[in-house]
Amino acid sequence: MITMKNFYLILIQLLLTVCAWAQAPVKSLSVEQLVGESLRDNPDLKAAQAVVGTAKGDRRAAGQWRNPEVTVQYGEKRVADRSTGELAGKGGAQMFSFSQTFEFPGKASLRKAIADHDVRLAGLALDQLRFEIAAEARLLTVRWLTFEQEARASREVADRSEALVQMLGKRMAAGVQFLLDQRIVEASLVNILARAREAEEARETARIALNILRGRRPDEALEVAMTLHPSGMNAGWEMLWRQASDANLALRSGDEAIGKARQELSRARIEAAPDFTISPFYSEERAVDRERVLGVGVSLPLPFWDSGRGRTDAARESLARAQAERVRAVRDVQQRLAGELGAWRLALGQLEKTPLEMLTRLRESADLADRQYRLGTVEVPTYIEMQDQYMEATAGLLGAIRDAQEHRLNIQLLTADPSLLPPQTAGDKP
């Protein structure tokens, strides 16, 4: 029997267990794990995979023959005497036929080639979506980490200023200067808290978006192990353009679209060519006499009214449009690649001149200004300026890191860099 004392002991143990579970540290994840979770069970990827499956089904259907047709006819035959008009005999009449349509040579192969292009286009769209999701997960991770550090720095300065305001409030009796100093610090605290709030909002926006992308609860805590400073990239414009011209998914889709348009033009040219149908048949009539007929029929349409010229003209224009879009895609990729490369180099140059270690020195200086003001060796403007410079430099440096990482990710997207994807999905095929 459980006594009240035992019951309370069990209840306390359960509460301690729940508290320990609630306070358990969040597992630190790597960027590759976050990307893998974002790609796993993603609804957009599932929809794109369904499109690939649909294209493959259409390809199987494109290679199939038309179904044969069986015709059965049955009736009654009456024979009348031509001179008297009287019934001379009656009996049954029946006919059986089997027909199979054969396409003009080349139609089936062109139809299958067009379907093959559709399969490859759907696969390229799926690959593009994979790369975009992976890049988005990486960028959201960088945004979360940088805004987390920016919010932490702002909150640190805010806590320092709040403590200073409380200290100055206790020294109001010492003179007007302490009152004015208190008001100056209070006014600066408004801007500091606004900075902290904006950084925290940006951090939470990135965390929520990353959790949603991973298929997790929006309010789930996040801990990431990642080096913020972007790594170098030795490739120049020529090498990057060669990679993009070979691997860029938009350009590869343009090539497939041109190939498909050419096949459709060839198909339109022979579309008016007649298909023919072979129909073996057997008929039997019984009235006065018994007649049997066994033979074969061949039928084909005559292209009198529809010469296929309209379809050919439309297919030719579709090919011209696909070629023009391919040229436009090349220009767009070149422009974006050059722009991203230039912006990445500028951001990286800024980071080389202002390394992350500078934030540590500025943080120590901001803390030093606080201590020295309390000792009376520096004035309040120096204190305010040091705190502002610390926050400004933190925001500027972390913003440069975000920009550099975003430009690098865009370059990897344009060149379809396989390192964007986790190793287990880099070789997946739709």
Contacts in CASP RR format, 6 or more apart in sequence:
PFRMAT RR
TARGET T0000
AUTHOR 0000-0000-0000
METHOD contacts of the structure
MODEL  1
MITMKNFYLILIQLLLTVCAWAQAPVKSLSVEQLVGESLRDNPDLKAAQA
VVGTAKGDRRAAGQWRNPEVTVQYGEKRVADRSTGELAGKGGAQMFSFSQ
TFEFPGKASLRKAIADHDVRLAGLALDQLRFEIAAEARLLTVRWLTFEQE
ARASREVADRSEALVQMLGKRMAAGVQFLLDQRIVEASLVNILARAREAE
EARETARIALNILRGRRPDEALEVAMTLHPSGMNAGWEMLWRQASDANLA
LRSGDEAIGKARQELSRARIEAAPDFTISPFYSEERAVDRERVLGVGVSL
PLPFWDSGRGRTDAARESLARAQAERVRAVRDVQQRLAGELGAWRLALGQ
LEKTPLEMLTRLRESADLADRQYRLGTVEVPTYIEMQDQYMEATAGLLGA
IRDAQEHRLNIQLLTADPSLLPPQTAGDKP
2 10 0 8 1.000
25 223 0 8 1.000
26 221 0 8 1.000
26 222 0 8 1.000
26 223 0 8 1.000
27 223 0 8 1.000
28 223 0 8 1.000
28 224 0 8 1.000
28 225 0 8 1.000
29 222 0 8 1.000
29 223 0 8 1.000
29 224 0 8 1.000
29 225 0 8 1.000
30 224 0 8 1.000
30 225 0 8 1.000
30 226 0 8 1.000
31 137 0 8 1.000
31 138 0 8 1.000
31 141 0 8 1.000
31 224 0 8 1.000
31 226 0 8 1.000
32 422 0 8 1.000
32 423 0 8 1.000
34 137 0 8 1.000
34 138 0 8 1.000
34 141 0 8 1.000
34 210 0 8 1.000
34 214 0 8 1.000
34 224 0 8 1.000
35 134 0 8 1.000
35 137 0 8 1.000
35 138 0 8 1.000
35 420 0 8 1.000
35 421 0 8 1.000
35 422 0 8 1.000
36 134 0 8 1.000
36 137 0 8 1.000
36 422 0 8 1.000
36 424 0 8 1.000
36 425 0 8 1.000
37 214 0 8 1.000
37 215 0 8 1.000
37 216 0 8 1.000
38 133 0 8 1.000
38 134 0 8 1.000
38 136 0 8 1.000
38 137 0 8 1.000
38 210 0 8 1.000
38 213 0 8 1.000
38 214 0 8 1.000
38 215 0 8 1.000
39 45 0 8 1.000
39 130 0 8 1.000
39 133 0 8 1.000
39 134 0 8 1.000
39 421 0 8 1.000
39 422 0 8 1.000
39 425 0 8 1.000
41 215 0 8 1.000
42 133 0 8 1.000
42 213 0 8 1.000
44 129 0 8 1.000
44 133 0 8 1.000
45 126 0 8 1.000
45 129 0 8 1.000
45 130 0 8 1.000
45 133 0 8 1.000
48 122 0 8 1.000
48 123 0 8 1.000
48 125 0 8 1.000
48 126 0 8 1.000
48 129 0 8 1.000
48 430 0 8 1.000
49 126 0 8 1.000
49 430 0 8 1.000
51 122 0 8 1.000
51 125 0 8 1.000
51 126 0 8 1.000
52 119 0 8 1.000
52 122 0 8 1.000
52 123 0 8 1.000
52 126 0 8 1.000
52 430 0 8 1.000
53 122 0 8 1.000
54 122 0 8 1.000
55 115 0 8 1.000
55 118 0 8 1.000
55 119 0 8 1.000
55 121 0 8 1.000
55 122 0 8 1.000
55 123 0 8 1.000
56 119 0 8 1.000
58 115 0 8 1.000
58 118 0 8 1.000
59 112 0 8 1.000
59 115 0 8 1.000
59 116 0 8 1.000
59 118 0 8 1.000
59 119 0 8 1.000
61 115 0 8 1.000
62 108 0 8 1.000
62 111 0 8 1.000
62 112 0 8 1.000
62 114 0 8 1.000
62 115 0 8 1.000
63 108 0 8 1.000
63 111 0 8 1.000
63 112 0 8 1.000
63 115 0 8 1.000
65 100 0 8 1.000
66 100 0 8 1.000
66 101 0 8 1.000
66 103 0 8 1.000
68 98 0 8 1.000
68 99 0 8 1.000
68 100 0 8 1.000
69 98 0 8 1.000
69 99 0 8 1.000
69 100 0 8 1.000
70 96 0 8 1.000
70 97 0 8 1.000
70 98 0 8 1.000
70 99 0 8 1.000
71 95 0 8 1.000
71 96 0 8 1.000
71 97 0 8 1.000
71 98 0 8 1.000
71 99 0 8 1.000
71 281 0 8 1.000
72 94 0 8 1.000
72 95 0 8 1.000
72 96 0 8 1.000
73 93 0 8 1.000
73 94 0 8 1.000
73 95 0 8 1.000
73 96 0 8 1.000
73 283 0 8 1.000
74 92 0 8 1.000
74 93 0 8 1.000
74 94 0 8 1.000
74 95 0 8 1.000
75 92 0 8 1.000
75 93 0 8 1.000
75 94 0 8 1.000
76 90 0 8 1.000
76 91 0 8 1.000
76 92 0 8 1.000
76 93 0 8 1.000
77 90 0 8 1.000
77 91 0 8 1.000
77 92 0 8 1.000
77 93 0 8 1.000
77 285 0 8 1.000
77 286 0 8 1.000
77 287 0 8 1.000
78 87 0 8 1.000
78 89 0 8 1.000
78 90 0 8 1.000
78 91 0 8 1.000
78 287 0 8 1.000
79 87 0 8 1.000
79 88 0 8 1.000
79 89 0 8 1.000
79 90 0 8 1.000
79 287 0 8 1.000
79 288 0 8 1.000
80 86 0 8 1.000
80 87 0 8 1.000
80 88 0 8 1.000
81 87 0 8 1.000
81 88 0 8 1.000
88 287 0 8 1.000
88 288 0 8 1.000
89 287 0 8 1.000
89 288 0 8 1.000
90 287 0 8 1.000
91 285 0 8 1.000
91 286 0 8 1.000
91 287 0 8 1.000
92 285 0 8 1.000
92 286 0 8 1.000
92 287 0 8 1.000
93 283 0 8 1.000
93 284 0 8 1.000
93 285 0 8 1.000
93 286 0 8 1.000
94 283 0 8 1.000
94 284 0 8 1.000
94 285 0 8 1.000
95 281 0 8 1.000
95 282 0 8 1.000
95 283 0 8 1.000
95 284 0 8 1.000
96 281 0 8 1.000
96 282 0 8 1.000
96 283 0 8 1.000
97 279 0 8 1.000
97 280 0 8 1.000
97 281 0 8 1.000
97 282 0 8 1.000
98 279 0 8 1.000
98 280 0 8 1.000
98 281 0 8 1.000
99 277 0 8 1.000
99 278 0 8 1.000
99 279 0 8 1.000
100 277 0 8 1.000
100 278 0 8 1.000
100 279 0 8 1.000
101 275 0 8 1.000
101 276 0 8 1.000
101 277 0 8 1.000
102 275 0 8 1.000
102 276 0 8 1.000
102 277 0 8 1.000
102 278 0 8 1.000
103 275 0 8 1.000
104 270 0 8 1.000
104 273 0 8 1.000
104 274 0 8 1.000
104 275 0 8 1.000
104 276 0 8 1.000
106 270 0 8 1.000
107 267 0 8 1.000
107 270 0 8 1.000
107 271 0 8 1.000
107 273 0 8 1.000
107 275 0 8 1.000
110 263 0 8 1.000
110 266 0 8 1.000
110 267 0 8 1.000
110 270 0 8 1.000
111 267 0 8 1.000
113 263 0 8 1.000
114 260 0 8 1.000
114 263 0 8 1.000
114 264 0 8 1.000
114 267 0 8 1.000
117 256 0 8 1.000
117 257 0 8 1.000
117 259 0 8 1.000
117 260 0 8 1.000
117 263 0 8 1.000
118 260 0 8 1.000
120 256 0 8 1.000
121 253 0 8 1.000
121 256 0 8 1.000
121 257 0 8 1.000
121 260 0 8 1.000
122 430 0 8 1.000
123 430 0 8 1.000
124 249 0 8 1.000
124 252 0 8 1.000
124 253 0 8 1.000
124 256 0 8 1.000
125 253 0 8 1.000
126 430 0 8 1.000
127 249 0 8 1.000
127 416 0 8 1.000
127 430 0 8 1.000
128 249 0 8 1.000
128 250 0 8 1.000
128 253 0 8 1.000
130 421 0 8 1.000
130 425 0 8 1.000
130 428 0 8 1.000
131 249 0 8 1.000
131 412 0 8 1.000
131 413 0 8 1.000
131 416 0 8 1.000
131 420 0 8 1.000
131 421 0 8 1.000
132 413 0 8 1.000
133 213 0 8 1.000
134 420 0 8 1.000
134 421 0 8 1.000
134 422 0 8 1.000
135 409 0 8 1.000
135 410 0 8 1.000
135 412 0 8 1.000
135 413 0 8 1.000
135 420 0 8 1.000
136 213 0 8 1.000
137 210 0 8 1.000
137 213 0 8 1.000
137 214 0 8 1.000
138 405 0 8 1.000
138 409 0 8 1.000
138 420 0 8 1.000
139 405 0 8 1.000
139 406 0 8 1.000
139 409 0 8 1.000
140 206 0 8 1.000
140 209 0 8 1.000
140 210 0 8 1.000
140 213 0 8 1.000
141 206 0 8 1.000
141 210 0 8 1.000
141 224 0 8 1.000
141 226 0 8 1.000
142 226 0 8 1.000
142 228 0 8 1.000
142 401 0 8 1.000
142 402 0 8 1.000
142 405 0 8 1.000
142 406 0 8 1.000
143 202 0 8 1.000
143 203 0 8 1.000
143 206 0 8 1.000
143 402 0 8 1.000
144 203 0 8 1.000
144 206 0 8 1.000
144 207 0 8 1.000
144 210 0 8 1.000
144 222 0 8 1.000
144 224 0 8 1.000
145 224 0 8 1.000
145 226 0 8 1.000
145 228 0 8 1.000
146 228 0 8 1.000
146 398 0 8 1.000
146 399 0 8 1.000
146 401 0 8 1.000
146 402 0 8 1.000
147 199 0 8 1.000
147 200 0 8 1.000
147 202 0 8 1.000
147 203 0 8 1.000
147 206 0 8 1.000
147 398 0 8 1.000
148 203 0 8 1.000
149 394 0 8 1.000
149 398 0 8 1.000
150 199 0 8 1.000
150 202 0 8 1.000
150 203 0 8 1.000
150 394 0 8 1.000
150 395 0 8 1.000
150 398 0 8 1.000
151 196 0 8 1.000
151 199 0 8 1.000
151 200 0 8 1.000
151 203 0 8 1.000
153 359 0 8 1.000
153 363 0 8 1.000
153 390 0 8 1.000
153 391 0 8 1.000
153 394 0 8 1.000
154 192 0 8 1.000
154 193 0 8 1.000
154 195 0 8 1.000
154 196 0 8 1.000
154 199 0 8 1.000
154 391 0 8 1.000
154 394 0 8 1.000
155 196 0 8 1.000
156 363 0 8 1.000
157 192 0 8 1.000
157 366 0 8 1.000
157 387 0 8 1.000
157 390 0 8 1.000
157 391 0 8 1.000
158 189 0 8 1.000
158 192 0 8 1.000
158 193 0 8 1.000
158 196 0 8 1.000
160 366 0 8 1.000
160 367 0 8 1.000
160 370 0 8 1.000
160 387 0 8 1.000
161 185 0 8 1.000
161 188 0 8 1.000
161 189 0 8 1.000
161 192 0 8 1.000
161 387 0 8 1.000
162 189 0 8 1.000
164 185 0 8 1.000
164 370 0 8 1.000
164 373 0 8 1.000
164 374 0 8 1.000
164 383 0 8 1.000
165 182 0 8 1.000
165 185 0 8 1.000
165 186 0 8 1.000
165 189 0 8 1.000
167 374 0 8 1.000
168 178 0 8 1.000
168 179 0 8 1.000
168 181 0 8 1.000
168 182 0 8 1.000
168 185 0 8 1.000
169 178 0 8 1.000
169 182 0 8 1.000
171 178 0 8 1.000
172 178 0 8 1.000
172 179 0 8 1.000
172 182 0 8 1.000
181 380 0 8 1.000
184 380 0 8 1.000
184 381 0 8 1.000
184 384 0 8 1.000
185 380 0 8 1.000
185 383 0 8 1.000
185 384 0 8 1.000
188 384 0 8 1.000
188 387 0 8 1.000
188 388 0 8 1.000
192 387 0 8 1.000
192 391 0 8 1.000
195 391 0 8 1.000
195 395 0 8 1.000
199 395 0 8 1.000
207 222 0 8 1.000
208 218 0 8 1.000
208 219 0 8 1.000
210 222 0 8 1.000
211 217 0 8 1.000
211 218 0 8 1.000
211 219 0 8 1.000
211 220 0 8 1.000
211 222 0 8 1.000
212 218 0 8 1.000
228 356 0 8 1.000
228 398 0 8 1.000
228 401 0 8 1.000
228 405 0 8 1.000
229 351 0 8 1.000
229 355 0 8 1.000
229 356 0 8 1.000
229 401 0 8 1.000
230 348 0 8 1.000
230 351 0 8 1.000
230 401 0 8 1.000
230 404 0 8 1.000
230 405 0 8 1.000
230 408 0 8 1.000
232 348 0 8 1.000
233 344 0 8 1.000
233 408 0 8 1.000
233 411 0 8 1.000
235 243 0 8 1.000
236 341 0 8 1.000
237 337 0 8 1.000
237 338 0 8 1.000
237 341 0 8 1.000
240 337 0 8 1.000
240 341 0 8 1.000
240 411 0 8 1.000
240 414 0 8 1.000
240 415 0 8 1.000
241 334 0 8 1.000
241 337 0 8 1.000
243 415 0 8 1.000
243 416 0 8 1.000
243 417 0 8 1.000
244 251 0 8 1.000
244 333 0 8 1.000
244 337 0 8 1.000
244 414 0 8 1.000
244 415 0 8 1.000
244 416 0 8 1.000
245 251 0 8 1.000
245 330 0 8 1.000
247 415 0 8 1.000
247 416 0 8 1.000
248 333 0 8 1.000
248 414 0 8 1.000
248 415 0 8 1.000
248 416 0 8 1.000
249 416 0 8 1.000
250 329 0 8 1.000
250 332 0 8 1.000
250 333 0 8 1.000
251 326 0 8 1.000
251 329 0 8 1.000
251 330 0 8 1.000
251 333 0 8 1.000
254 322 0 8 1.000
254 325 0 8 1.000
254 326 0 8 1.000
254 329 0 8 1.000
255 326 0 8 1.000
257 322 0 8 1.000
257 325 0 8 1.000
257 326 0 8 1.000
258 319 0 8 1.000
258 322 0 8 1.000
258 323 0 8 1.000
258 326 0 8 1.000
259 322 0 8 1.000
260 322 0 8 1.000
261 315 0 8 1.000
261 318 0 8 1.000
261 319 0 8 1.000
261 321 0 8 1.000
261 322 0 8 1.000
261 323 0 8 1.000
262 319 0 8 1.000
264 315 0 8 1.000
264 318 0 8 1.000
264 319 0 8 1.000
265 312 0 8 1.000
265 315 0 8 1.000
265 316 0 8 1.000
265 318 0 8 1.000
265 319 0 8 1.000
267 315 0 8 1.000
268 308 0 8 1.000
268 310 0 8 1.000
268 311 0 8 1.000
268 312 0 8 1.000
268 314 0 8 1.000
268 315 0 8 1.000
269 312 0 8 1.000
269 315 0 8 1.000
271 308 0 8 1.000
271 311 0 8 1.000
272 303 0 8 1.000
272 306 0 8 1.000
272 307 0 8 1.000
272 308 0 8 1.000
273 303 0 8 1.000
274 300 0 8 1.000
274 301 0 8 1.000
274 302 0 8 1.000
274 303 0 8 1.000
275 300 0 8 1.000
275 301 0 8 1.000
276 298 0 8 1.000
276 299 0 8 1.000
276 300 0 8 1.000
277 298 0 8 1.000
277 299 0 8 1.000
277 300 0 8 1.000
278 296 0 8 1.000
278 297 0 8 1.000
278 298 0 8 1.000
279 296 0 8 1.000
279 297 0 8 1.000
279 298 0 8 1.000
279 299 0 8 1.000
280 295 0 8 1.000
280 296 0 8 1.000
280 297 0 8 1.000
281 293 0 8 1.000
281 294 0 8 1.000
281 295 0 8 1.000
281 296 0 8 1.000
281 297 0 8 1.000
282 292 0 8 1.000
282 293 0 8 1.000
282 294 0 8 1.000
282 295 0 8 1.000
283 292 0 8 1.000
283 293 0 8 1.000
284 290 0 8 1.000
284 291 0 8 1.000
284 292 0 8 1.000
284 293 0 8 1.000
285 291 0 8 1.000
333 414 0 8 1.000
336 410 0 8 1.000
336 414 0 8 1.000
337 411 0 8 1.000
337 414 0 8 1.000
337 415 0 8 1.000
340 407 0 8 1.000
340 410 0 8 1.000
340 411 0 8 1.000
340 414 0 8 1.000
341 407 0 8 1.000
341 411 0 8 1.000
342 407 0 8 1.000
343 403 0 8 1.000
343 407 0 8 1.000
344 404 0 8 1.000
344 407 0 8 1.000
344 408 0 8 1.000
344 411 0 8 1.000
347 400 0 8 1.000
347 401 0 8 1.000
347 403 0 8 1.000
347 404 0 8 1.000
347 407 0 8 1.000
348 404 0 8 1.000
350 400 0 8 1.000
351 397 0 8 1.000
351 400 0 8 1.000
351 401 0 8 1.000
351 404 0 8 1.000
354 393 0 8 1.000
354 397 0 8 1.000
354 400 0 8 1.000
356 397 0 8 1.000
358 393 0 8 1.000
358 397 0 8 1.000
359 393 0 8 1.000
359 394 0 8 1.000
359 397 0 8 1.000
362 389 0 8 1.000
362 390 0 8 1.000
362 393 0 8 1.000
362 394 0 8 1.000
363 390 0 8 1.000
365 386 0 8 1.000
365 390 0 8 1.000
366 386 0 8 1.000
366 387 0 8 1.000
366 389 0 8 1.000
366 390 0 8 1.000
368 386 0 8 1.000
369 378 0 8 1.000
369 382 0 8 1.000
369 383 0 8 1.000
369 386 0 8 1.000
369 387 0 8 1.000
370 383 0 8 1.000
370 387 0 8 1.000
372 378 0 8 1.000
373 379 0 8 1.000
373 380 0 8 1.000
373 382 0 8 1.000
373 383 0 8 1.000
409 420 0 8 1.000
411 417 0 8 1.000
412 419 0 8 1.000
412 420 0 8 1.000
413 420 0 8 1.000
418 426 0 8 1.000
418 427 0 8 1.000
419 426 0 8 1.000
421 427 0 8 1.000
END
